[in-house]
Amino acid sequence: MSYLTLVQEAELGLNLDISHEKSRLNEMLAEISATEHEAGRPPLSALVKVQGSKGQGDNFYKLCEKLGMGEWRSLKQDEDFLKNLIRDCREFWRDEANFQEFS
């Protein structure tokens, strides 16, 4: 999902052309991902990316480092790291029991 799609679907009312509003979205995603990680669930921000990019930016990997997943530069270089997070997140939320309990 792109940042723009997230803003529109969640009706956040943010203008991503304004840097402080885009920063606020990044802060919200980081807070949500930290909460999810602390609860033993995969970080949802793995599913959100900048439109047109192939993956995640440095801030995502720095967040993962803060969450204890490893050194951010190493995580960014590891092709499987992001793929595995995305897979884990999708699998977790596609499980009806998880969806019913945590959504």
Backbone as CSV, one residue per row, in Angstrom:
resi,resn,N_x,N_y,N_z,CA_x,CA_y,CA_z,C_x,C_y,C_z
1,MET,0.854,-1.164,0.000,0.000,0.000,0.000,0.904,1.232,0.000
2,SER,0.538,2.212,-0.757,1.324,3.445,-0.791,0.897,4.375,0.340
3,TYR,1.761,5.320,0.661,1.430,6.331,1.671,0.142,7.052,1.277
4,LEU,0.042,7.423,0.003,-1.130,8.160,-0.465,-2.397,7.344,-0.285
5,THR,-2.357,6.063,-0.642,-3.523,5.200,-0.479,-3.907,5.102,0.989
6,LEU,-2.927,4.948,1.864,-3.197,4.886,3.296,-3.893,6.151,3.780
7,VAL,-3.376,7.302,3.390,-3.966,8.580,3.805,-5.403,8.684,3.323
8,GLN,-5.652,8.255,2.091,-7.001,8.348,1.535,-7.944,7.325,2.159
9,GLU,-7.515,6.074,2.248,-8.374,5.011,2.784,-8.705,5.229,4.260
10,ALA,-7.728,5.700,5.021,-7.942,5.909,6.449,-8.524,7.296,6.745
11,GLU,-8.728,8.069,5.678,-9.289,9.422,5.815,-8.534,10.236,6.854
12,LEU,-7.205,10.253,6.710,-6.358,10.961,7.672,-6.303,12.464,7.436
13,GLY,-6.634,12.895,6.235,-6.649,14.324,5.947,-5.270,14.959,5.909
14,LEU,-4.243,14.175,5.638,-2.890,14.712,5.570,-2.525,15.027,4.130
15,ASN,-1.747,16.083,3.945,-1.236,16.446,2.630,0.231,16.038,2.591
16,LEU,0.547,15.002,1.837,1.902,14.463,1.809,2.893,15.354,1.077
17,ASP,2.412,16.418,0.437,3.307,17.395,-0.177,3.867,18.366,0.853
18,ILE,3.298,18.346,2.057,3.771,19.205,3.149,4.645,18.340,4.051
19,SER,5.901,18.709,4.190,6.876,17.847,4.866,6.497,17.497,6.295
20,HIS,5.968,18.457,7.060,5.638,18.126,8.449,4.427,17.192,8.546
21,GLU,3.536,17.223,7.564,2.407,16.294,7.567,2.871,14.888,7.183
22,LYS,3.801,14.791,6.255,4.372,13.490,5.909,5.158,12.942,7.098
23,SER,5.868,13.806,7.812,6.596,13.384,9.012,5.639,12.881,10.076
24,ARG,4.505,13.517,10.198,3.498,13.075,11.173,2.988,11.679,10.818
25,LEU,2.781,11.432,9.539,2.357,10.097,9.115,3.433,9.073,9.478
26,ASN,4.693,9.409,9.235,5.785,8.509,9.606,5.795,8.243,11.113
27,GLU,5.545,9.269,11.911,5.494,9.105,13.367,4.350,8.178,13.767
28,MET,3.190,8.357,13.145,2.045,7.493,13.454,2.345,6.041,13.104
29,LEU,2.937,5.821,11.942,3.281,4.460,11.526,4.301,3.835,12.479
30,ALA,5.259,4.637,12.924,6.268,4.132,13.863,5.625,3.759,15.194
31,GLU,4.714,4.590,15.678,4.024,4.295,16.943,3.203,3.011,16.839
32,ILE,2.486,2.871,15.743,1.665,1.674,15.533,2.555,0.445,15.445
33,SER,3.623,0.539,14.684,4.520,-0.604,14.510,5.199,-0.994,15.811
34,ALA,5.596,-0.006,16.609,6.217,-0.304,17.906,5.220,-1.011,18.815
35,THR,3.990,-0.548,18.829,2.951,-1.174,19.645,2.694,-2.608,19.186
36,GLU,2.599,-2.798,17.884,2.382,-4.134,17.342,3.549,-5.063,17.700
37,HIS,4.763,-4.553,17.536,5.949,-5.364,17.836,5.990,-5.767,19.309
38,GLU,5.699,-4.814,20.190,5.700,-5.091,21.635,4.660,-6.141,22.005
39,ALA,3.588,-6.218,21.222,2.531,-7.201,21.471,2.802,-8.534,20.764
40,GLY,3.972,-8.635,20.114,4.329,-9.881,19.455,3.763,-10.044,18.058
41,ARG,3.278,-8.947,17.503,2.721,-8.989,16.150,3.692,-8.305,15.182
42,PRO,3.646,-8.668,13.892,4.549,-8.042,12.918,4.198,-6.573,12.699
43,PRO,5.207,-5.743,12.421,4.959,-4.300,12.237,4.187,-4.015,10.952
44,LEU,3.051,-3.359,11.098,2.198,-3.041,9.954,2.869,-2.108,8.947
45,SER,3.805,-1.296,9.407,4.446,-0.356,8.482,5.250,-1.060,7.400
46,ALA,5.504,-2.359,7.558,6.177,-3.117,6.500,5.338,-3.117,5.225
47,LEU,4.032,-2.919,5.363,3.124,-2.962,4.219,2.929,-1.616,3.537
48,VAL,3.493,-0.552,4.108,3.286,0.795,3.567,4.607,1.310,3.011
49,LYS,4.559,1.784,1.758,5.781,2.289,1.143,5.488,3.551,0.345
50,VAL,6.552,4.263,0.031,6.434,5.456,-0.794,6.104,5.007,-2.207
51,GLN,5.086,5.626,-2.797,4.659,5.242,-4.136,5.831,5.358,-5.109
52,GLY,6.023,4.332,-5.925,7.093,4.333,-6.913,8.408,3.765,-6.408
53,SER,8.520,3.520,-5.106,9.769,2.963,-4.581,9.679,1.445,-4.571
54,LYS,10.846,0.810,-4.522,10.888,-0.650,-4.544,10.718,-1.244,-3.154
55,GLY,10.973,-0.480,-2.140,10.907,-1.032,-0.796,10.669,0.051,0.230
56,GLN,11.390,-0.054,1.318,11.236,0.888,2.421,12.409,1.857,2.459
57,GLY,12.171,2.991,3.088,13.234,3.972,3.264,14.039,3.704,4.526
58,ASP,15.054,4.502,4.723,15.938,4.343,5.875,15.193,4.415,7.199
59,ASN,14.184,5.280,7.282,13.460,5.427,8.551,12.800,4.122,8.992
60,PHE,12.314,3.350,8.049,11.709,2.063,8.382,12.752,1.149,9.010
61,TYR,13.913,1.071,8.402,14.957,0.191,8.916,15.509,0.689,10.246
62,LYS,15.575,1.998,10.411,16.005,2.559,11.704,14.989,2.222,12.796
63,LEU,13.715,2.231,12.455,12.685,1.813,13.405,12.890,0.352,13.782
64,CYS,13.138,-0.481,12.792,13.375,-1.909,13.066,14.581,-2.089,13.982
65,GLU,15.595,-1.273,13.801,16.764,-1.329,14.679,16.359,-0.963,16.107
66,LYS,15.567,0.092,16.262,15.091,0.494,17.600,14.265,-0.603,18.252
67,LEU,13.587,-1.389,17.423,12.763,-2.474,17.946,13.578,-3.736,18.227
68,GLY,14.894,-3.653,18.003,15.778,-4.757,18.345,15.914,-5.833,17.285
69,MET,15.613,-5.490,16.042,15.657,-6.492,14.976,17.029,-6.615,14.321
70,GLY,17.935,-5.712,14.655,19.274,-5.739,14.068,19.713,-4.349,13.662
71,GLU,20.934,-4.259,13.171,21.496,-2.985,12.740,20.836,-2.579,11.421
72,TRP,20.373,-1.331,11.319,19.511,-0.931,10.213,20.153,-1.094,8.845
73,ARG,21.440,-0.810,8.733,22.092,-0.946,7.421,22.128,-2.403,6.981
74,SER,22.375,-3.295,7.925,22.386,-4.726,7.613,20.996,-5.206,7.214
75,LEU,19.987,-4.723,7.939,18.609,-5.105,7.612,18.236,-4.646,6.205
76,LYS,18.654,-3.445,5.862,18.330,-2.890,4.543,19.002,-3.687,3.428
77,GLN,20.189,-4.205,3.703,20.925,-4.981,2.697,20.397,-6.410,2.557
78,ASP,19.704,-6.889,3.572,19.194,-8.257,3.579,17.902,-8.329,2.761
79,GLU,17.986,-8.909,1.562,16.828,-8.988,0.668,15.633,-9.671,1.313
80,ASP,15.897,-10.655,2.127,14.819,-11.449,2.711,14.156,-10.780,3.913
81,PHE,14.818,-9.834,4.549,14.268,-9.231,5.764,12.898,-8.615,5.507
82,LEU,12.803,-7.709,4.556,11.530,-7.043,4.281,10.506,-8.026,3.718
83,LYS,10.939,-8.906,2.828,10.023,-9.910,2.275,9.407,-10.753,3.389
84,ASN,10.222,-11.150,4.349,9.728,-11.972,5.456,8.773,-11.195,6.351
85,LEU,9.077,-9.920,6.611,8.165,-9.107,7.427,6.813,-8.944,6.735
86,ILE,6.847,-8.682,5.446,5.605,-8.526,4.691,4.815,-9.829,4.716
87,ARG,5.486,-10.938,4.479,4.822,-12.242,4.511,4.221,-12.509,5.882
88,ASP,5.004,-12.273,6.942,4.522,-12.518,8.299,3.315,-11.652,8.631
89,CYS,3.367,-10.403,8.214,2.260,-9.478,8.486,0.998,-9.931,7.770
90,ARG,1.127,-10.266,6.511,-0.044,-10.717,5.746,-0.611,-12.006,6.322
91,GLU,0.252,-12.954,6.640,-0.214,-14.223,7.199,-0.929,-14.006,8.533
92,PHE,-0.365,-13.147,9.372,-0.962,-12.900,10.676,-2.363,-12.322,10.529
93,TRP,-2.512,-11.305,9.679,-3.795,-10.622,9.576,-4.797,-11.354,8.698
94,ARG,-4.350,-12.292,7.889,-5.284,-13.124,7.119,-5.883,-14.234,7.970
95,ASP,-5.254,-14.519,9.084,-5.786,-15.523,10.014,-7.021,-14.927,10.679
96,GLU,-8.165,-15.541,10.447,-9.440,-14.996,10.927,-9.467,-14.809,12.437
97,ALA,-8.873,-15.743,13.180,-8.857,-15.620,14.641,-8.058,-14.403,15.080
98,ASN,-6.923,-14.168,14.457,-6.114,-12.978,14.789,-6.875,-11.709,14.423
99,PHE,-7.476,-11.732,13.244,-8.218,-10.553,12.792,-9.346,-10.215,13.751
100,GLN,-10.097,-11.234,14.183,-11.208,-11.009,15.082,-10.748,-10.507,16.452
101,GLU,-9.633,-11.050,16.926,-9.157,-10.678,18.263,-8.498,-9.314,18.320
102,PHE,-7.742,-8.964,17.297,-6.894,-7.762,17.381,-7.313,-6.598,16.499
103,SER,-8.275,-6.783,15.627,-8.627,-5.659,14.738,-9.644,-4.745,15.383
